[in-house]
Amino acid sequence: MFNLKFSKTMKDVQWSFISLATASFAHLLLRIVLGKELGPSGLGLYTLVFTIYMFGMQYAAFGISTALIKYVAEYNDDLPQITSFVSSGIVGSIVTGSFMSVLMYLLSGFISIQFFHNPEMVDLLKITALCFPFIAMQKAVIGTLNGLRKMKRYAVVNIAQHGSVMIVSIVLVMLLNMGVKGAVIGLVAPTIVVGLLSLTFIREYFTSEQAILRTVLNKVLWFGLYIVLADSIAMLNVQIDSLMVGHFMNETEVGYYAVAVLFIEGLRLIPDSVQKVITPAIANFHGKNDYLNINKLIKITVLRVFVITLFASLSILLLGQFLIEMLFREDFLSAYEPLLILLVGSLIYGPISSINGTLPGIGKVNVMFKISLICALMNVVLNIILIPKYGITGAAIATSTSLIFTALVRVYFIKLYIPKLPYIA
C-alpha cells in the first residue's frame, strides 16, 4: 500500500517541482532584467516593495490555504465536508484579503518614510495593496488543489501567476521604460486576473448554505490564525535580513544582497516542491493513525533532499562569482561573500524545510508557531547587532545562524511528537 501511495507522491512532487521551477525561473529572469535595466538601486527598491508584499500576502491569506490542505486531505472521501471547507475558505480569504488591502494602503506612508526613509515607495505600496483580496483567493484555491492532490491544476495556477507577472513586468520595464513602477504594476495586474480565473478550478466545491459556512469558517479561521502567525514569523525569519539592510543602509545595498538571496531561493526549490506534497500526505496518514508511513516518508524525504541540496550548494560555491557577473553585472560581485555564508545555513535548513508541514499535518500548529516565534526573535536580534557593523555580510551571518538553529529545533519537536524516527539517533 505504501509503495502505491509513494508512487502517487512522486508524480505529485514532479508537478509541484514543475510549478515551483517555473516560478523560480520567472523570478530569476525578472530580477536579472531589473538588475541590468535599473541597476542595484532599482533592483533594491523593487526588492523592498516585493518583500512588503510577501508579508502582506501572508496576512491577506490568513493561513486559510494551509487549513484547506489539512482539512481537505483529512476528509478526502467526504464531499459535503470538502465543499463546506472550500466555500468557507473562499469567503474567509475575501474578507481577510480586503482588510489587508485597506490596511496596507493606509500604512504605505508610514512604512516608506518612517522605516525605510524612502518617499518613492509610498505610491508603489499603494498600488501593491490593490491585489491582496485576489492573491488571498488564489492561495485558497491552491490550498484546495493541494489538499485534493490535484497537483496538475495546482501547477497550472502557479505557472499562470508567475509567468504572467514575469512577462507583463518585463514588457513594462524594457519596452515602455516605466522603471520600478512598471515592475510593480506588472506584479499587481496579473495577480488580480489570475486570482479571479483560478476560482474556476474549484467551482464544483462551492456551496451557499450559510449555517454550514459560519460553522466551518470559524474552524478554518482559528486554524489559520496559528498558521498566519507561524508563517509570517517564519517569513520574517527569512526576509528580516533584507528589511534590516534597507532600514540601516540603502536600496543599493539591498540590491546587492538581493542577488545573494536569489541564489539561495533557487536552493529552496527542491525542498519547497517536496514540502507541498508531503504536507497533505502526512495529514492523510495522520487521519488514519498511520505513523509507520509518516516515519518512512520523513526519512526518505530528508535524505534525498540533503543529497540534492549538497550538490547544488557545491555548484554555487564553485561557480558563484562567474554566474553573478554573467547574469547581472560586474558591480554586483559584492553579493558573493554573503552568498557563501548563506549557503552554510541553507545546506542544513533545506532538508528539514522539506518536512515543515509535519507539525501542522499532525495538528501541532501551535508548536510550529512557537518555534517560528523563538527563531525569528533570535534572527531579528542578530540582524540588529550585526548589520550596522558588518553590513550585508552581517545580515548573512545572522540569517545563516538562525536557519541552522531553526532546523535543529524543528527536528527536536518532530522527534518528540513522532517518536522512533529512523533517521534521528
VMD Tcl script that draws the C-alpha trace (Angstrom):
set ca {
  {0.00 0.00 0.00}
  {2.81 2.38 0.85}
  {4.52 1.77 -2.49}
  {1.39 2.71 -4.41}
  {0.90 5.86 -2.40}
  {4.56 6.73 -2.62}
  {4.39 6.37 -6.42}
  {1.50 8.81 -6.43}
  {3.54 11.08 -4.19}
  {6.44 11.09 -6.63}
  {4.15 12.08 -9.50}
  {2.74 14.89 -7.40}
  {6.27 16.01 -6.50}
  {7.05 16.22 -10.21}
  {4.11 18.56 -10.80}
  {4.99 20.55 -7.71}
  {8.58 20.82 -8.93}
  {7.47 21.94 -12.41}
  {5.28 24.56 -10.78}
  {7.96 25.92 -8.47}
  {10.70 25.58 -11.09}
  {8.68 27.79 -13.41}
  {8.12 30.25 -10.58}
  {11.82 30.23 -9.73}
  {12.83 30.75 -13.36}
  {10.35 33.61 -13.75}
  {11.60 35.16 -10.51}
  {15.24 34.82 -11.62}
  {14.68 36.18 -15.13}
  {12.71 39.16 -13.85}
  {15.44 40.01 -11.30}
  {18.10 39.73 -13.99}
  {16.19 42.14 -16.21}
  {15.60 44.57 -13.34}
  {19.25 44.37 -12.30}
  {20.50 45.09 -15.81}
  {17.90 47.77 -16.61}
  {17.60 49.53 -13.25}
  {20.94 48.76 -11.55}
  {21.46 47.84 -7.87}
  {19.37 50.77 -6.64}
  {16.31 49.94 -8.77}
  {16.54 46.24 -8.01}
  {16.88 47.06 -4.31}
  {13.80 49.30 -4.33}
  {11.71 46.65 -6.07}
  {13.01 44.02 -3.64}
  {11.84 46.10 -0.66}
  {8.37 46.58 -2.17}
  {8.14 42.90 -3.07}
  {9.22 41.87 0.43}
  {6.49 44.04 1.97}
  {4.04 42.47 -0.50}
  {5.09 38.99 0.65}
  {4.42 39.89 4.27}
  {1.07 41.43 3.38}
  {0.15 38.34 1.39}
  {0.67 36.17 4.47}
  {-1.89 38.15 6.45}
  {-4.22 38.52 3.48}
  {-4.32 34.74 3.00}
  {-4.54 34.29 6.81}
  {-3.31 30.70 6.78}
  {-6.52 29.59 5.07}
  {-4.54 27.81 2.35}
  {-2.77 25.58 4.87}
  {-6.03 24.95 6.73}
  {-7.63 23.79 3.49}
  {-4.69 21.49 2.75}
  {-5.15 19.81 6.12}
  {-8.95 19.51 6.24}
  {-9.49 18.68 2.55}
  {-6.84 15.95 2.79}
  {-8.35 14.56 6.00}
  {-11.89 14.45 4.56}
  {-10.85 13.36 1.07}
  {-13.71 10.83 0.89}
  {-16.39 13.16 2.27}
  {-17.62 15.52 -0.48}
  {-20.06 17.54 1.71}
  {-17.29 18.26 4.22}
  {-14.86 19.27 1.48}
  {-17.48 21.57 -0.05}
  {-18.13 23.29 3.26}
  {-14.44 23.82 3.96}
  {-13.64 25.11 0.48}
  {-16.59 27.53 0.38}
  {-15.76 28.84 3.84}
  {-12.13 29.24 2.84}
  {-13.00 31.37 -0.19}
  {-15.33 33.60 1.84}
  {-12.72 33.99 4.55}
  {-9.97 34.83 2.06}
  {-12.06 37.62 0.51}
  {-12.64 39.16 3.94}
  {-9.05 38.91 5.17}
  {-7.62 39.97 1.81}
  {-9.81 43.08 1.67}
  {-8.88 44.02 5.22}
  {-5.17 43.72 4.41}
  {-5.64 45.79 1.26}
  {-7.12 48.71 3.20}
  {-4.52 48.42 5.95}
  {-1.58 48.43 3.52}
  {-2.98 51.45 1.68}
  {-3.29 53.39 4.94}
  {0.16 52.38 6.23}
  {2.05 52.91 2.98}
  {3.33 56.33 4.04}
  {4.49 55.19 7.46}
  {6.29 52.11 6.11}
  {8.01 54.01 3.30}
  {9.07 57.18 5.09}
  {9.38 56.29 8.76}
  {11.01 52.86 8.40}
  {12.81 52.88 5.02}
  {13.23 56.68 4.67}
  {12.19 56.40 1.02}
  {9.25 58.56 -0.16}
  {9.37 56.88 -3.58}
  {7.94 53.72 -2.03}
  {4.63 55.32 -0.98}
  {2.84 55.13 -4.33}
  {4.38 51.73 -5.08}
  {2.93 50.25 -1.89}
  {-0.47 51.79 -2.60}
  {-0.50 50.08 -5.99}
  {0.57 46.82 -4.38}
  {-2.30 47.00 -1.87}
  {-4.87 46.52 -4.65}
  {-4.04 42.86 -5.25}
  {-4.39 41.40 -1.73}
  {-8.00 40.13 -1.96}
  {-7.16 38.37 -5.22}
  {-3.93 36.74 -4.07}
  {-5.81 35.58 -0.94}
  {-8.44 33.85 -3.10}
  {-5.73 32.33 -5.26}
  {-3.97 30.93 -2.17}
  {-7.26 29.36 -1.04}
  {-7.63 27.73 -4.45}
  {-4.06 26.44 -4.34}
  {-4.61 25.06 -0.84}
  {-7.71 23.21 -2.01}
  {-5.98 21.71 -5.04}
  {-3.02 20.71 -2.87}
  {-5.29 19.00 -0.35}
  {-7.13 17.19 -3.12}
  {-3.75 16.12 -4.59}
  {-4.72 17.69 -7.92}
  {-1.18 18.86 -8.46}
  {-1.51 19.31 -12.20}
  {-4.15 22.00 -11.69}
  {-2.09 23.35 -8.82}
  {0.84 23.72 -11.22}
  {-1.28 25.46 -13.85}
  {-2.40 28.15 -11.39}
  {1.15 28.78 -10.15}
  {2.63 28.82 -13.64}
  {-0.04 31.25 -14.83}
  {0.63 33.54 -11.88}
  {4.40 33.72 -12.07}
  {4.65 33.51 -15.83}
  {2.23 36.38 -16.40}
  {3.95 38.53 -13.75}
  {7.30 37.98 -15.45}
  {6.04 38.75 -18.95}
  {3.99 41.84 -18.07}
  {6.72 43.25 -15.83}
  {9.43 42.82 -18.45}
  {7.26 44.47 -21.11}
  {6.51 47.45 -18.87}
  {10.13 47.86 -17.78}
  {12.02 47.17 -21.02}
  {9.63 48.24 -23.77}
  {7.68 51.01 -22.07}
  {10.51 52.25 -19.83}
  {8.26 52.50 -16.77}
  {11.03 51.66 -14.30}
  {10.26 50.25 -10.85}
  {6.64 51.43 -11.08}
  {6.20 49.31 -14.20}
  {7.61 46.29 -12.38}
  {5.15 46.79 -9.50}
  {2.20 47.17 -11.88}
  {3.45 44.02 -13.60}
  {3.15 42.24 -10.27}
  {-0.29 43.56 -9.34}
  {-2.30 43.39 -12.59}
  {-1.65 39.69 -13.44}
  {-2.23 38.72 -9.80}
  {-5.73 40.21 -9.93}
  {-6.58 38.42 -13.18}
  {-5.17 35.02 -12.19}
  {-6.80 35.24 -8.76}
  {-10.24 35.59 -10.33}
  {-9.70 32.94 -13.01}
  {-8.32 30.41 -10.54}
  {-11.75 30.10 -8.91}
  {-12.94 28.14 -11.94}
  {-10.73 25.20 -10.91}
  {-12.74 24.57 -7.72}
  {-16.21 25.82 -8.68}
  {-17.75 22.36 -8.13}
  {-16.94 22.65 -4.41}
  {-18.91 25.86 -3.77}
  {-21.98 25.99 -1.54}
  {-24.20 28.82 -0.31}
  {-25.55 27.20 2.87}
  {-24.94 29.97 5.40}
  {-25.24 27.82 8.53}
  {-22.51 25.47 7.29}
  {-20.32 28.35 6.16}
  {-20.47 30.08 9.55}
  {-19.65 26.90 11.47}
  {-16.80 25.72 9.28}
  {-15.41 29.22 8.68}
  {-14.88 29.60 12.40}
  {-12.84 26.37 12.43}
  {-10.82 27.39 9.38}
  {-10.04 30.85 10.73}
  {-8.93 29.58 14.14}
  {-6.60 27.09 12.48}
  {-5.50 29.79 10.05}
  {-4.73 32.20 12.90}
  {-1.92 29.98 14.16}
  {-0.76 29.33 10.60}
  {-0.59 33.00 9.62}
  {1.28 33.83 12.80}
  {3.68 30.93 12.28}
  {4.12 31.57 8.54}
  {4.54 35.32 8.88}
  {7.11 34.83 11.62}
  {8.83 32.15 9.53}
  {8.89 34.59 6.62}
  {10.24 37.26 8.94}
  {12.96 34.78 9.83}
  {13.88 34.55 6.13}
  {13.23 38.14 5.00}
  {14.22 40.21 8.02}
  {17.78 40.49 6.70}
  {16.66 42.31 3.54}
  {14.35 44.57 5.54}
  {17.06 45.42 8.07}
  {19.57 46.13 5.30}
  {17.01 48.53 3.82}
  {16.47 50.16 7.21}
  {20.12 50.52 8.30}
  {21.68 51.03 4.86}
  {20.12 51.89 1.46}
  {18.40 50.35 -1.54}
  {21.72 49.85 -3.37}
  {22.96 47.53 -0.62}
  {19.57 45.80 -0.73}
  {20.16 45.26 -4.44}
  {23.50 43.55 -3.80}
  {22.02 41.40 -1.07}
  {19.01 40.53 -3.22}
  {21.31 38.84 -5.72}
  {22.80 36.63 -2.99}
  {19.32 35.75 -1.73}
  {18.22 34.95 -5.28}
  {20.65 32.04 -5.48}
  {19.55 30.79 -2.06}
  {15.93 30.87 -3.20}
  {16.99 28.59 -6.04}
  {18.28 26.12 -3.46}
  {14.87 26.13 -1.77}
  {13.20 24.98 -4.96}
  {13.54 21.24 -4.28}
  {12.60 21.37 -0.55}
  {9.61 23.61 -1.27}
  {8.43 21.36 -4.12}
  {8.60 18.29 -1.90}
  {7.01 20.03 1.09}
  {3.90 20.95 -0.92}
  {3.21 17.26 -1.48}
  {4.48 15.83 1.80}
  {2.16 18.01 3.93}
  {-1.19 16.61 2.67}
  {0.29 13.10 2.62}
  {1.25 13.38 6.29}
  {-2.15 14.86 7.16}
  {-3.83 11.94 5.40}
  {-1.68 9.36 7.20}
  {-2.29 11.14 10.50}
  {-6.04 10.98 9.96}
  {-5.66 7.17 9.75}
  {-3.15 6.99 12.64}
  {-0.64 5.54 10.19}
  {2.59 6.70 11.84}
  {4.65 3.96 10.22}
  {4.22 5.54 6.80}
  {4.78 9.02 8.23}
  {8.16 7.85 9.53}
  {9.08 6.27 6.19}
  {8.04 9.37 4.28}
  {10.05 11.69 6.53}
  {13.18 9.55 6.41}
  {13.39 9.18 2.64}
  {12.42 12.82 2.07}
  {15.13 14.29 4.29}
  {17.89 12.04 2.94}
  {17.12 12.67 -0.71}
  {16.70 16.41 -0.32}
  {20.01 16.62 1.57}
  {21.91 14.94 -1.27}
  {20.38 17.25 -3.88}
  {20.96 20.36 -1.75}
  {24.58 19.40 -1.13}
  {25.28 19.00 -4.84}
  {23.60 22.32 -5.67}
  {25.47 24.14 -2.88}
  {28.84 22.89 -4.13}
  {27.96 24.02 -7.66}
  {27.12 27.54 -6.44}
  {30.30 27.61 -4.35}
  {32.45 26.90 -7.40}
  {30.55 28.95 -9.99}
  {29.04 31.74 -7.90}
  {31.27 34.63 -9.00}
  {31.05 33.65 -12.65}
  {27.24 33.37 -12.50}
  {26.81 36.71 -10.74}
  {28.92 38.52 -13.30}
  {27.33 36.73 -16.26}
  {23.70 37.07 -15.17}
  {23.89 40.56 -13.72}
  {26.84 42.94 -13.94}
  {30.34 43.16 -12.52}
  {29.25 45.71 -9.92}
  {27.02 43.02 -8.34}
  {30.05 40.92 -7.27}
  {29.67 42.33 -3.74}
  {26.92 39.69 -3.40}
  {29.38 36.76 -3.46}
  {30.64 36.93 0.12}
  {27.18 36.96 1.75}
  {26.14 34.23 -0.69}
  {28.82 31.88 0.64}
  {27.70 32.49 4.22}
  {24.04 31.92 3.35}
  {24.95 28.62 1.67}
  {26.02 27.16 5.01}
  {22.67 27.77 6.70}
  {20.67 26.72 3.66}
  {22.52 23.40 3.36}
  {21.38 22.44 6.86}
  {17.96 24.07 6.80}
  {16.90 22.91 3.31}
  {16.37 19.18 4.01}
  {14.43 19.96 7.21}
  {12.29 22.56 5.45}
  {11.07 19.82 3.10}
  {9.15 18.34 6.06}
  {7.98 21.66 7.53}
  {4.39 20.50 7.14}
  {4.83 17.65 9.61}
  {3.77 19.50 12.78}
  {0.75 21.26 11.18}
  {-0.13 17.98 9.46}
  {-0.48 16.19 12.80}
  {-2.38 19.09 14.38}
  {0.55 20.69 16.27}
  {0.23 24.06 14.57}
  {0.60 25.87 17.91}
  {4.00 24.24 18.38}
  {5.02 25.36 14.88}
  {4.04 28.90 15.79}
  {6.12 28.91 18.98}
  {9.17 27.54 17.16}
  {8.88 30.19 14.46}
  {8.47 32.95 17.05}
  {11.58 32.00 19.02}
  {13.73 31.62 15.91}
  {12.50 34.88 14.37}
  {13.25 36.85 17.55}
  {16.75 35.42 17.52}
  {17.20 36.43 13.87}
  {15.94 39.98 14.46}
  {18.33 40.50 17.37}
  {21.29 39.16 15.39}
  {20.48 41.38 12.40}
  {20.17 44.47 14.58}
  {23.56 43.70 16.16}
  {25.49 42.64 13.06}
  {24.22 44.77 10.14}
  {25.33 48.21 11.45}
  {28.86 46.82 11.96}
  {29.30 44.33 9.11}
  {26.70 45.40 6.52}
  {25.28 42.74 4.20}
  {27.88 40.25 5.44}
  {26.45 40.67 8.93}
  {22.95 40.10 7.57}
  {24.10 36.83 6.00}
  {25.75 35.66 9.25}
  {22.59 36.44 11.22}
  {20.30 34.63 8.78}
  {22.53 31.58 8.34}
  {22.85 31.17 12.12}
  {19.12 31.48 12.55}
  {18.38 28.91 9.84}
  {20.65 26.35 11.47}
  {19.05 26.94 14.87}
  {15.55 26.68 13.35}
  {16.38 23.36 11.68}
  {17.68 21.84 14.92}
  {14.66 22.95 16.94}
  {12.20 21.58 14.36}
  {13.97 18.22 14.29}
  {13.72 18.04 18.08}
  {9.97 18.62 18.14}
  {9.25 16.32 15.20}
  {11.15 13.62 17.06}
  {9.17 14.45 20.21}
  {5.72 14.13 18.62}
  {6.52 11.33 16.16}
  {8.82 9.03 18.18}
  {11.28 6.48 16.86}
  {12.21 8.33 13.68}
  {14.76 6.09 11.95}
  {16.97 8.94 10.71}
  {17.50 10.60 14.11}
  {19.93 8.98 16.52}
}
mol new
graphics top color blue
foreach p $ca { graphics top sphere $p radius 0.5 }
foreach p [lrange $ca 0 end-1] q [lrange $ca 1 end] { graphics top cylinder $p $q radius 0.2 }
display resetview
